[in-house]
Amino acid sequence: MTRLAYGGARKEFVGGREWFVRDIPAHRAEKAYRCPECGTDVPVGQAHVVAWPADHLFGDEVAVRDRRHIHAHCWRGR
C-alpha cells in the first residue's frame, strides 16, 4: 500500500513494533497535546508526529483511540 492509502502516513519499525507515522506540520497543529515520551506539552503551532500501531487499520476506532501526538525529536529518540 502507498502512503496515500494510509492517510499520508508511512510505516516505521520502532521499539519492536510496526507503526504508522504521519508528520504534522506547524500550520496544521491546531490542538495542544501531551507528548507520551517526555510528558511535556506539544503546543498549538508546533510541528510534531502522530503515530499509531500498524496492526490497526487506518481509520478504525482502535487506531483513532491509540494515536499518539509526539514531539518529532522524541519520536526519533525512541
N, CA, C and O atoms as CSV, one atom per row, in Angstrom:
chain,resi,resn,atom,element,x,y,z
A,1,MET,N,N,0.841,-1.189,0.000
A,1,MET,CA,C,0.000,0.000,0.000
A,1,MET,C,C,0.879,1.243,0.000
A,1,MET,O,O,2.023,1.211,0.453
A,2,THR,N,N,0.341,2.312,-0.503
A,2,THR,CA,C,1.088,3.561,-0.571
A,2,THR,C,C,0.779,4.425,0.643
A,2,THR,O,O,-0.135,4.138,1.416
A,3,ARG,N,N,1.559,5.484,0.792
A,3,ARG,CA,C,1.299,6.425,1.891
A,3,ARG,C,C,-0.093,7.005,1.782
A,3,ARG,O,O,-0.741,7.262,2.796
A,4,LEU,N,N,-0.562,7.216,0.557
A,4,LEU,CA,C,-1.899,7.759,0.369
A,4,LEU,C,C,-2.943,6.819,0.958
A,4,LEU,O,O,-3.935,7.275,1.529
A,5,ALA,N,N,-2.733,5.523,0.827
A,5,ALA,CA,C,-3.672,4.548,1.377
A,5,ALA,C,C,-3.716,4.602,2.895
A,5,ALA,O,O,-4.712,4.197,3.494
A,6,TYR,N,N,-2.666,5.089,3.526
A,6,TYR,CA,C,-2.603,5.208,4.981
A,6,TYR,C,C,-2.866,6.640,5.443
A,6,TYR,O,O,-2.432,7.025,6.528
A,7,GLY,N,N,-3.557,7.418,4.651
A,7,GLY,CA,C,-3.841,8.793,5.033
A,7,GLY,C,C,-2.595,9.656,5.093
A,7,GLY,O,O,-2.520,10.580,5.902
A,8,GLY,N,N,-1.616,9.367,4.246
A,8,GLY,CA,C,-0.384,10.141,4.231
A,8,GLY,C,C,0.657,9.654,5.212
A,8,GLY,O,O,1.727,10.253,5.322
A,9,ALA,N,N,0.369,8.579,5.932
A,9,ALA,CA,C,1.316,8.053,6.913
A,9,ALA,C,C,2.306,7.103,6.248
A,9,ALA,O,O,2.043,6.538,5.187
A,10,ARG,N,N,3.447,6.948,6.901
A,10,ARG,CA,C,4.440,5.962,6.476
A,10,ARG,C,C,4.517,4.888,7.564
A,10,ARG,O,O,4.076,5.108,8.692
A,11,LYS,N,N,5.067,3.749,7.226
A,11,LYS,CA,C,5.273,2.705,8.226
A,11,LYS,C,C,6.710,2.772,8.715
A,11,LYS,O,O,7.642,2.946,7.928
A,12,GLU,N,N,6.878,2.629,10.037
A,12,GLU,CA,C,8.204,2.576,10.647
A,12,GLU,C,C,8.213,1.452,11.668
A,12,GLU,O,O,7.193,1.161,12.293
A,13,PHE,N,N,9.363,0.826,11.832
A,13,PHE,CA,C,9.541,-0.217,12.833
A,13,PHE,C,C,10.312,0.392,13.993
A,13,PHE,O,O,11.497,0.698,13.860
A,14,VAL,N,N,9.643,0.571,15.136
A,14,VAL,CA,C,10.243,1.240,16.296
A,14,VAL,C,C,9.885,0.451,17.550
A,14,VAL,O,O,8.734,0.060,17.746
A,15,GLY,N,N,10.882,0.225,18.389
A,15,GLY,CA,C,10.629,-0.440,19.664
A,15,GLY,C,C,10.058,-1.841,19.522
A,15,GLY,O,O,9.256,-2.280,20.347
A,16,GLY,N,N,10.472,-2.540,18.476
A,16,GLY,CA,C,9.991,-3.897,18.282
A,16,GLY,C,C,8.583,-3.999,17.739
A,16,GLY,O,O,7.980,-5.071,17.763
A,17,ARG,N,N,8.058,-2.890,17.249
A,17,ARG,CA,C,6.681,-2.860,16.760
A,17,ARG,C,C,6.603,-2.007,15.500
A,17,ARG,O,O,7.371,-1.058,15.341
A,18,GLU,N,N,5.690,-2.339,14.616
A,18,GLU,CA,C,5.487,-1.545,13.407
A,18,GLU,C,C,4.431,-0.474,13.685
A,18,GLU,O,O,3.399,-0.746,14.300
A,19,TRP,N,N,4.705,0.740,13.225
A,19,TRP,CA,C,3.844,1.895,13.467
A,19,TRP,C,C,3.519,2.609,12.158
A,19,TRP,O,O,4.321,2.608,11.223
A,20,PHE,N,N,2.345,3.212,12.101
A,20,PHE,CA,C,2.047,4.216,11.092
A,20,PHE,C,C,2.465,5.541,11.695
A,20,PHE,O,O,2.175,5.810,12.861
A,21,VAL,N,N,3.139,6.371,10.923
A,21,VAL,CA,C,3.629,7.661,11.413
A,21,VAL,C,C,3.291,8.723,10.375
A,21,VAL,O,O,3.544,8.546,9.183
A,22,ARG,N,N,2.720,9.820,10.838
A,22,ARG,CA,C,2.392,10.928,9.941
A,22,ARG,C,C,2.977,12.210,10.524
A,22,ARG,O,O,2.813,12.491,11.712
A,23,ASP,N,N,3.652,12.976,9.691
A,23,ASP,CA,C,4.183,14.278,10.105
A,23,ASP,C,C,3.048,15.294,10.138
A,23,ASP,O,O,2.229,15.360,9.221
A,24,ILE,N,N,3.011,16.082,11.204
A,24,ILE,CA,C,2.041,17.172,11.334
A,24,ILE,C,C,2.832,18.477,11.246
A,24,ILE,O,O,3.579,18.803,12.168
A,25,PRO,N,N,2.681,19.230,10.154
A,25,PRO,CA,C,3.417,20.497,10.041
A,25,PRO,C,C,2.842,21.545,10.995
A,25,PRO,O,O,1.698,21.436,11.438
A,26,ALA,N,N,3.636,22.540,11.299
A,26,ALA,CA,C,3.237,23.567,12.264
A,26,ALA,C,C,1.895,24.211,11.923
A,26,ALA,O,O,1.084,24.456,12.816
A,27,HIS,N,N,1.655,24.483,10.654
A,27,HIS,CA,C,0.409,25.169,10.290
A,27,HIS,C,C,-0.828,24.277,10.442
A,27,HIS,O,O,-1.952,24.778,10.406
A,28,ARG,N,N,-0.637,22.966,10.613
A,28,ARG,CA,C,-1.758,22.040,10.814
A,28,ARG,C,C,-1.909,21.621,12.272
A,28,ARG,O,O,-2.844,20.898,12.614
A,29,ALA,N,N,-0.995,22.071,13.133
A,29,ALA,CA,C,-1.016,21.706,14.555
A,29,ALA,C,C,-1.973,22.643,15.286
A,29,ALA,O,O,-1.570,23.672,15.827
A,30,GLU,N,N,-3.241,22.264,15.289
A,30,GLU,CA,C,-4.301,23.151,15.784
A,30,GLU,C,C,-4.742,22.875,17.210
A,30,GLU,O,O,-5.544,23.627,17.764
A,31,LYS,N,N,-4.235,21.809,17.814
A,31,LYS,CA,C,-4.575,21.469,19.196
A,31,LYS,C,C,-3.301,21.183,19.975
A,31,LYS,O,O,-2.285,20.793,19.399
A,32,ALA,N,N,-3.362,21.377,21.274
A,32,ALA,CA,C,-2.241,21.030,22.139
A,32,ALA,C,C,-2.403,19.576,22.591
A,32,ALA,O,O,-3.520,19.090,22.771
A,33,TYR,N,N,-1.286,18.901,22.768
A,33,TYR,CA,C,-1.275,17.513,23.219
A,33,TYR,C,C,-0.195,17.349,24.264
A,33,TYR,O,O,0.670,18.213,24.413
A,34,ARG,N,N,-0.241,16.241,24.991
A,34,ARG,CA,C,0.813,15.871,25.938
A,34,ARG,C,C,1.632,14.770,25.270
A,34,ARG,O,O,1.087,13.731,24.897
A,35,CYS,N,N,2.929,14.990,25.119
A,35,CYS,CA,C,3.803,14.005,24.497
A,35,CYS,C,C,3.953,12.806,25.436
A,35,CYS,O,O,4.366,12.982,26.582
A,36,PRO,N,N,3.628,11.593,24.980
A,36,PRO,CA,C,3.736,10.422,25.850
A,36,PRO,C,C,5.174,10.000,26.134
A,36,PRO,O,O,5.419,9.218,27.053
A,37,GLU,N,N,6.115,10.504,25.365
A,37,GLU,CA,C,7.520,10.132,25.573
A,37,GLU,C,C,8.175,10.950,26.681
A,37,GLU,O,O,8.844,10.396,27.553
A,38,CYS,N,N,7.982,12.282,26.647
A,38,CYS,CA,C,8.666,13.143,27.619
A,38,CYS,C,C,7.725,13.753,28.652
A,38,CYS,O,O,8.175,14.291,29.664
A,39,GLY,N,N,6.424,13.672,28.399
A,39,GLY,CA,C,5.451,14.180,29.360
A,39,GLY,C,C,5.236,15.679,29.327
A,39,GLY,O,O,4.529,16.212,30.182
A,40,THR,N,N,5.831,16.381,28.356
A,40,THR,CA,C,5.613,17.821,28.252
A,40,THR,C,C,4.650,18.114,27.106
A,40,THR,O,O,4.326,17.236,26.306
A,41,ASP,N,N,4.207,19.350,27.044
A,41,ASP,CA,C,3.222,19.727,26.038
A,41,ASP,C,C,3.802,19.798,24.630
A,41,ASP,O,O,4.949,20.195,24.423
A,42,VAL,N,N,2.976,19.403,23.679
A,42,VAL,CA,C,3.191,19.689,22.263
A,42,VAL,C,C,2.208,20.831,21.994
A,42,VAL,O,O,1.019,20.576,21.799
A,43,PRO,N,N,2.676,22.082,21.978
A,43,PRO,CA,C,1.755,23.211,21.898
A,43,PRO,C,C,1.152,23.405,20.507
A,43,PRO,O,O,1.652,22.879,19.512
A,44,VAL,N,N,0.086,24.160,20.469
A,44,VAL,CA,C,-0.516,24.570,19.197
A,44,VAL,C,C,0.564,25.251,18.366
A,44,VAL,O,O,1.344,26.049,18.886
A,45,GLY,N,N,0.607,24.935,17.088
A,45,GLY,CA,C,1.564,25.566,16.188
A,45,GLY,C,C,2.934,24.931,16.139
A,45,GLY,O,O,3.813,25.436,15.442
A,46,GLN,N,N,3.149,23.827,16.863
A,46,GLN,CA,C,4.452,23.154,16.821
A,46,GLN,C,C,4.357,21.893,15.956
A,46,GLN,O,O,3.491,21.044,16.167
A,47,ALA,N,N,5.259,21.790,14.986
A,47,ALA,CA,C,5.314,20.584,14.160
A,47,ALA,C,C,5.623,19.383,15.058
A,47,ALA,O,O,6.379,19.495,16.023
A,48,HIS,N,N,5.029,18.241,14.727
A,48,HIS,CA,C,5.245,17.020,15.505
A,48,HIS,C,C,4.839,15.827,14.650
A,48,HIS,O,O,4.555,15.987,13.463
A,49,VAL,N,N,4.807,14.644,15.231
A,49,VAL,CA,C,4.331,13.467,14.513
A,49,VAL,C,C,3.157,12.864,15.273
A,49,VAL,O,O,3.025,13.027,16.486
A,50,VAL,N,N,2.317,12.169,14.534
A,50,VAL,CA,C,1.267,11.367,15.138
A,50,VAL,C,C,1.561,9.927,14.734
A,50,VAL,O,O,1.837,9.650,13.567
A,51,ALA,N,N,1.504,9.014,15.695
A,51,ALA,CA,C,1.841,7.613,15.446
A,51,ALA,C,C,0.788,6.717,16.083
A,51,ALA,O,O,0.214,7.036,17.125
A,52,TRP,N,N,0.552,5.575,15.418
A,52,TRP,CA,C,-0.357,4.571,15.972
A,52,TRP,C,C,0.117,3.201,15.501
A,52,TRP,O,O,0.738,3.084,14.445
A,53,PRO,N,N,-0.177,2.161,16.286
A,53,PRO,CA,C,0.293,0.822,15.933
A,53,PRO,C,C,-0.226,0.387,14.563
A,53,PRO,O,O,-1.401,0.577,14.248
A,54,ALA,N,N,0.661,-0.201,13.751
A,54,ALA,CA,C,0.302,-0.603,12.393
A,54,ALA,C,C,-0.590,-1.832,12.363
A,54,ALA,O,O,-1.135,-2.168,11.311
A,55,ASP,N,N,-0.750,-2.510,13.492
A,55,ASP,CA,C,-1.635,-3.665,13.480
A,55,ASP,C,C,-3.103,-3.247,13.516
A,55,ASP,O,O,-3.992,-4.097,13.472
A,56,HIS,N,N,-3.358,-1.944,13.596
A,56,HIS,CA,C,-4.718,-1.408,13.486
A,56,HIS,C,C,-4.865,-0.793,12.100
A,56,HIS,O,O,-3.944,-0.138,11.611
A,57,LEU,N,N,-5.980,-0.994,11.484
A,57,LEU,CA,C,-6.222,-0.410,10.172
A,57,LEU,C,C,-6.377,1.086,10.294
A,57,LEU,O,O,-6.908,1.581,11.288
A,58,PHE,N,N,-5.916,1.813,9.287
A,58,PHE,CA,C,-6.060,3.266,9.294
A,58,PHE,C,C,-7.536,3.628,9.370
A,58,PHE,O,O,-8.342,3.128,8.586
A,59,GLY,N,N,-7.886,4.486,10.302
A,59,GLY,CA,C,-9.246,4.990,10.405
A,59,GLY,C,C,-10.181,4.171,11.268
A,59,GLY,O,O,-11.288,4.624,11.558
A,60,ASP,N,N,-9.775,2.965,11.696
A,60,ASP,CA,C,-10.696,2.223,12.555
A,60,ASP,C,C,-10.704,2.838,13.948
A,60,ASP,O,O,-9.808,3.610,14.289
A,61,GLU,N,N,-11.695,2.508,14.747
A,61,GLU,CA,C,-11.865,3.137,16.061
A,61,GLU,C,C,-10.661,2.927,16.956
A,61,GLU,O,O,-10.249,3.844,17.666
A,62,VAL,N,N,-10.095,1.737,16.934
A,62,VAL,CA,C,-8.939,1.453,17.781
A,62,VAL,C,C,-7.748,2.297,17.343
A,62,VAL,O,O,-7.034,2.840,18.186
A,63,ALA,N,N,-7.526,2.412,16.043
A,63,ALA,CA,C,-6.409,3.223,15.545
A,63,ALA,C,C,-6.575,4.675,15.970
A,63,ALA,O,O,-5.601,5.317,16.364
A,64,VAL,N,N,-7.776,5.194,15.896
A,64,VAL,CA,C,-8.025,6.576,16.306
A,64,VAL,C,C,-7.761,6.739,17.798
A,64,VAL,O,O,-7.154,7.725,18.214
A,65,ARG,N,N,-8.210,5.785,18.602
A,65,ARG,CA,C,-8.022,5.850,20.063
A,65,ARG,C,C,-6.549,5.722,20.431
A,65,ARG,O,O,-6.096,6.339,21.395
A,66,ASP,N,N,-5.801,4.930,19.674
A,66,ASP,CA,C,-4.407,4.660,20.008
A,66,ASP,C,C,-3.407,5.626,19.379
A,66,ASP,O,O,-2.200,5.465,19.560
A,67,ARG,N,N,-3.891,6.628,18.642
A,67,ARG,CA,C,-2.965,7.608,18.062
A,67,ARG,C,C,-2.298,8.408,19.163
A,67,ARG,O,O,-2.924,8.758,20.164
A,68,ARG,N,N,-1.023,8.692,18.967
A,68,ARG,CA,C,-0.261,9.484,19.926
A,68,ARG,C,C,0.428,10.619,19.197
A,68,ARG,O,O,1.103,10.401,18.191
A,69,HIS,N,N,0.260,11.822,19.698
A,69,HIS,CA,C,0.937,13.005,19.161
A,69,HIS,C,C,2.219,13.178,19.959
A,69,HIS,O,O,2.191,13.338,21.179
A,70,ILE,N,N,3.343,13.143,19.254
A,70,ILE,CA,C,4.662,13.073,19.883
A,70,ILE,C,C,5.583,14.113,19.257
A,70,ILE,O,O,5.554,14.325,18.045
A,71,HIS,N,N,6.407,14.767,20.093
A,71,HIS,CA,C,7.439,15.649,19.539
A,71,HIS,C,C,8.259,14.856,18.529
A,71,HIS,O,O,8.551,13.681,18.756
A,72,ALA,N,N,8.630,15.477,17.429
A,72,ALA,CA,C,9.426,14.795,16.411
A,72,ALA,C,C,10.744,14.301,16.992
A,72,ALA,O,O,11.183,13.196,16.673
A,73,HIS,N,N,11.383,15.108,17.842
A,73,HIS,CA,C,12.667,14.685,18.418
A,73,HIS,C,C,12.489,13.533,19.396
A,73,HIS,O,O,13.386,12.701,19.530
A,74,CYS,N,N,11.361,13.466,20.078
A,74,CYS,CA,C,11.093,12.342,20.980
A,74,CYS,C,C,10.866,11.059,20.172
A,74,CYS,O,O,11.340,9.988,20.551
A,75,TRP,N,N,10.144,11.178,19.068
A,75,TRP,CA,C,9.910,10.008,18.219
A,75,TRP,C,C,11.228,9.474,17.666
A,75,TRP,O,O,11.468,8.267,17.683
A,76,ARG,N,N,12.074,10.368,17.177
A,76,ARG,CA,C,13.363,9.942,16.614
A,76,ARG,C,C,14.250,9.304,17.666
A,76,ARG,O,O,15.077,8.451,17.344
A,77,GLY,N,N,14.089,9.706,18.927
A,77,GLY,CA,C,14.911,9.180,20.013
A,77,GLY,C,C,14.431,7.859,20.594
A,77,GLY,O,O,15.075,7.311,21.489
A,78,ARG,N,N,13.327,7.346,20.108
A,78,ARG,CA,C,12.789,6.081,20.639
A,78,ARG,C,C,13.671,4.909,20.326
A,78,ARG,O,O,13.356,3.780,20.704
